[in-house]
């Protein structure tokens, strides 16, 4: 499942467990290319949150997001990894697996 996050529901959604959050922009070509990969991952019961950067400027500012897509991996509400740019499915899975323990 992919969950659309915003400034109202962001913190509630990332506070527990391992959460992959993508900051994206609707006009970003790499973000559009990334979406089918995120859909595939979500079909495998991987929790993915997305943040539309244009609609949530405070979150973009708070996490110093400067390019799209940018992925933040949270564990129990704390950032444990940051990935910038387009990533293949295998790369994203590898980063998630590294942090499952």
Buried (B, 14 or more C-beta within 10 A) or exposed (E): EBEEBBEEEBEEBBEEEBBBBBBBBEEBEBBEEBBEBBEEBBEEEBBBBBBBBEEBEEBBEEBEBEEBBBBBBBBEEEEEBEBEEBBEBEEBBEBBEEEEE
